[in-house]
Amino acid sequence: MRFHHVGLEVTNLEKSMAFYQQLLNLEIETRFSFMNEDIVFLGSKDYRLELIESQEDVRTVHICFEVPNLHEVMNQFHRTQKLEGPYELENGWQTVFYEGPNREIIEFIQIGNTL
């Protein structure tokens, strides 16, 4: 398991992209829509930032870990509150979201293979 990204909900995706690209010199890795949300991954060689456009007043942050086998993680976390997923994204990534002990959101993502 390794760190993959931090995700932020934002109200204006274009403005937020420009801000982080200019300030942190991040490049667009991928951009897509999923479940009526526009999402962009910005990255450098050292880290990724996921921006999720949302019109809700509550802003959430999540951390994501890349894993080699999502099913193994789901089996390991079977007694933990699952929030969403598993989902397969358009780019082939598979993902699932859990709630941590302090209501933090933890995402696990598998980059290769299908569910």
C-alpha positions in Angstrom: 0.0 0.0 0.0 1.2 3.5 -0.8 -0.2 7.0 -0.7 -2.0 8.0 -3.9 -3.7 11.4 -3.4 -5.6 13.9 -1.3 -9.0 14.9 -2.5 -10.7 18.3 -2.0 -14.2 19.3 -2.8 -14.3 22.8 -4.5 -17.1 25.0 -5.7 -15.4 26.2 -8.9 -13.3 23.6 -10.6 -11.7 25.8 -13.3 -10.7 28.5 -10.7 -9.3 25.9 -8.3 -7.4 24.1 -11.1 -5.8 27.4 -12.2 -4.9 28.2 -8.6 -3.2 24.9 -7.9 -1.5 24.7 -11.3 -0.1 28.2 -11.0 0.8 28.0 -7.3 2.1 24.5 -7.1 3.1 23.9 -10.7 0.8 20.9 -11.0 -0.1 19.4 -14.4 -3.5 17.8 -15.3 -3.2 14.0 -15.2 -6.8 13.1 -16.0 -10.2 14.7 -16.1 -13.6 13.0 -16.1 -17.2 13.1 -14.7 -18.4 10.5 -12.3 -21.9 10.3 -10.6 -22.7 13.9 -11.8 -19.4 15.3 -10.4 -16.6 16.8 -12.5 -13.2 15.6 -11.3 -9.7 16.4 -12.2 -6.4 14.9 -10.9 -3.5 17.3 -10.8 0.0 15.9 -10.2 3.7 16.3 -10.0 6.3 13.6 -9.8 5.9 13.6 -6.0 2.1 13.8 -5.3 -1.4 14.1 -6.7 -4.3 16.4 -5.8 -7.9 15.4 -6.7 -10.4 18.3 -7.2 -14.1 17.4 -7.1 -16.6 20.1 -8.1 -19.5 20.3 -5.6 -22.2 22.8 -5.0 -22.8 21.6 -1.4 -22.0 23.8 1.5 -20.1 21.1 3.3 -16.6 20.6 2.0 -14.9 17.3 2.6 -11.3 16.1 2.3 -10.3 12.5 1.9 -7.0 10.6 1.8 -6.4 7.8 -0.7 -4.1 4.8 -0.7 -3.2 2.8 -3.7 -3.5 -0.9 -3.1 -2.6 -3.9 -5.3 -5.8 -5.8 -4.6 -9.0 -4.0 -3.7 -10.8 -7.2 -2.7 -8.2 -8.0 0.0 -8.7 -4.5 1.5 -12.5 -4.9 1.4 -12.2 -8.2 3.2 -9.8 -6.7 5.8 -12.2 -3.8 6.3 -15.5 -5.8 6.4 -16.3 -4.6 9.9 -15.6 -1.0 9.1 -18.4 1.4 7.9 -18.3 1.4 4.1 -19.4 4.7 2.7 -19.4 4.1 -1.1 -18.4 1.6 -3.7 -16.8 -0.3 -4.9 -16.9 1.5 -8.2 -15.0 1.1 -11.5 -14.1 4.5 -13.1 -13.9 5.2 -16.8 -10.1 4.9 -16.7 -10.2 1.4 -15.3 -9.4 2.3 -11.7 -11.4 0.6 -9.0 -12.2 2.5 -5.8 -14.0 2.1 -2.4 -14.6 4.5 0.5 -14.6 3.8 4.2 -15.2 5.9 7.3 -12.4 6.1 9.9 -12.8 6.2 13.6 -13.1 10.0 13.6 -15.5 10.1 10.6 -12.6 10.8 8.3 -13.0 9.5 4.8 -10.4 6.9 3.6 -10.3 5.8 -0.1 -8.6 2.8 -1.4 -7.8 2.6 -5.1 -6.6 -0.2 -7.4 -5.0 1.1 -10.6 -4.9 -2.2 -12.5 -7.2 -5.2 -13.2 -11.0 -5.1 -12.9 -13.3 -6.0 -10.0 
